[in-house]
Amino acid sequence: MKKITDLDIENKKTLIRCDFNVPIKDGQIVDDTRIVGALKTINYCLEHNAKIILLSHLGRIKEEADLAKNNLAPVAKRLSELLNREVHFINATRGPELENAINNMQPQDIILMQNTRYEDLDGKKESSNDPELGKYWASLGDVYINDAFGTIHRAHASNVGIASNLVGKSAFGFLIEKELTALSILDNPERPFIVVLGGAKVADKIGVIENLVTKADKILIGGGMAFTFLKAQGFNIGSSLLDAENIAFCTKILNDYADKIVLPVDVAVSNTFTNDENYRTKDITMLSNDEMGLDIGPKTLDLFESHLKTAASVIWNGPLGVYEFDKYKENTNKLLQFVVDNNIKTILGGGDIVAAASTANLKDKVYHASTGGGATLEYLEGKKLPGIEAIK
């Protein structure tokens, strides 16, 4: 893995692809976690007198109306505050204004250019990795650092495009290095190695299951996806979420790896998909046709804890209940607290489970909470990620 420390960036125009895709409401940043995550790489470049040119996307740009709400200007302001130095914002993704600003840079100057996805308004040039755009952006710098793990599974002009034009002059930043180092646990996991999977649909996790079932000692399955597995076992799941198209897949996994798959034995049920109605806990054999499972039950929590207490390493993707409802986040939180209290080496695989851990103030207490959503998921599936391959 070629790291930022392997590059000569002294006095060099250094292009850094960051992930500043942060939530913004009424022009104010709601959560600056991703901006903070870029500081280590930026500060390293400052210490080495680089001329720093930052690139990032923000949201999706499908029409003219999307431009104003996905303007990166608030990010430049917040970044200036965090770095305690001016970040010069250029409201352009190409052209004389941007080029002149870069050509007049002094060492330790910082420029943030406008949202790379502004280029999507005319033919999706960023998102489709337009060759001309990647070549143009590469021409603005001497070296390139990719530190945006959240988009590393996409072949965009601002990652694959630039790296392909600066071969031998590209490397990963500290954030990506941290992610890949943590996720390399999959190469030779400490055992027992336990996988916890939640979330809604089996379809979203087929690749993950297929890749990890051969590596894991146990896979603990909760969330809505558990009910398709339970249906495959012949249980009446009432009106619980069912991914009918993947019952055959669940049946095959259960037949081939019966000793590895651990499913709920009881669930919190309600007659409506709402936070208002009181739930009751039922054994999985006792659901009636009009009941839906919305969380694992206490016996299942005990069962999962009994497997986890001996674990040497854990990867967890997806909450175990309907986490947006307060009533059904309880057991996800309890299991998160359990792995923290027992110092179990746990990697949270991005997306909703990291958001859940953050809400419960546990994100910074686990071994690693991935900043990727789709990127982490595809890594767990064993896929080759374009942003990695372009630099490798």
PyMOL commands that set and color helices and strands:
alter all, ss='L'
color gray80, all
select helices_A, chain A and resi 4-6+33-37+39-47+66-69+73-83+96-103+116-121+131-139+149-151+157-165+174-186+202-212+226-232+244-256+298-308+326-328+330-341+352-359+363-365+374-380+386-391
alter helices_A, ss='H'
color red, helices_A
select strands_A, chain A and resi 13-17+24-25+28-29+51-55+88-90+110-113+143-146+170-172+193-197+218-221+261-262+266-270+280-283+292-296+313-317+346-348+368-369
alter strands_A, ss='S'
color yellow, strands_A
deselect
rebuild
show_as cartoon
